Amino acid sequence: MITRRQFMQKGAVAAGAATAGMAVAANLLSTGEIRADARNAPGADSNLPPGQPDVDYRPVVTPNNPKLPWKMVEGVKVFHLVAEEVEHLFAPGLKAKCWGYNGSVHGPTIEAVEGDRVRFYVTNRLPEPTTLHWHGLLVPNGMDGVGGLTQHIIHPGETYKYEFVLRQHGTFMYHPHHDEMTQMALGMMGLFIIHPRGIDQAPDRDFAILLSEWKITPGTSRPDPNEMTEFNILTMNAAVYPATEPLVVKQGQRVRIRFGNLGAMDHHPIHLHGYSFCVVDTDGCPIPAAAQERGATVLVPVGSTRTIEFMADAPGDWAMHCHMTHHVMNQMGHGALNLIGVDTEKIDDKVRSTLIPGFMNMGQAGMGDMGEMGMDVPRNSIPMVGGQGQYDPITMGGMFTILKVRPDLTSYDDPGWYQHPAGTLARLATPEELKRDGISG
């Protein structure tokens, strides 16, 4: 038994706790920590005008990848995506017959603003049905794009309409959800960037990179969608180094880099040289400043997005790459013999004299010399390692690019190689220096 006074006291405590909880929730909603539920009725409308570039947001840069154009129809941003076969160039020397959107692999980047009402027409010019899923977006269930579950599949020759209001901001993606093993392995995916409304908080440079992986056997011209483990083309925005476009930044600018991963199997630890950064967003969910992790490597799991930010205070040509070492090589395979430390001279002489003139085994002292040997490669394939750098060949390919930070820029075109100030470049030690410091070679 409890007295009336005790009952009233307990009720007051409970009511106070509920009121405090509601106040915290309201504060979180106002600061964007919790987003308004976007699973609303299809007829729900936004009272905000359509966001405009350089007024409501600073446009994102997607190296090696175009933007999807839009037009305004009665206050709605209207986009048109066409699913079709595309001949795609990964790097000079390597083309493949892929599937993509609007003549592009990956599909063009979609860019819009929180509060926009968007309408997408999706035309299917593939030889099989497809759908379109808005990965990470909060949309009405019937717009989610899962074939057979939330909609009819889009048959060849058909055009479907998707329409919804953007109730969140961040880094998202799009891809089919019908036979996705085949369609995504052939290149059907893209980035969907939603900006918060207001350019005052935008970074000075905003980049977006979609990571993926492919199996293209040397000499062939079609990615293999049946591969589950031995991917030999690892891409940033569907390009491999040396074809990846650099990220050009003026010293002192605040930089944001968004990563998405729609590869089939592999997570990617993306490492940036020369900087530590904050991870500010995961899957379109902002991380409060007090909870942000700092580091030089961010893990981007399959099916996820991660966004980093930093101040570009150190000039130079800074490497950025996946730190899985086989992911910075091109068209590697597991069939090659391990010849490290093996003397193959006698075998090479016999093969050259009896079977293949000019034959030469490789890999006895590592693979670093492959970048400068200039050996012939099979039809429609590229060397395993990248291209010529300022000083020597750069012995990386695949998921590798360069952040180019310069103190004085008049444009964001590639500024060429960084010229190191005197005394800041590693060099061959002199005999006098070795003697002075007691170093024996």
Protein Blocks (a to p, Z undefined) as FASTA:
>chain_A
ZZfklmmmmmmmmmmmmmmmmmmmmmmmmnomaccdfbbcfkbccfbdcddehklpccdd
dehiacdddddeehiacdddddddddddfbghiacddddeehiacdddddddehiacddd
dddfbfbdcddddehiacdfklnopghkloccddehiacddddddfbecdddddddehkl
mmmmnopacddddddehjklpcfbdcddddddddddehiacdcfkbcklccbdceehiac
fkbccddddehiacddddddfbfklccddddehiacddfbgehiacdfklpccdfbdcdd
ehiacddddddfbgcjdddddfbfklmcghiafkbccfehiafklmmmmmmmmmmghiac
ehknojklmmmnopacdehiadfbfcddfkbccfbehjdddddddfbdcbfcdebjaddd
ehiaccdddfklmmmnopaZZ
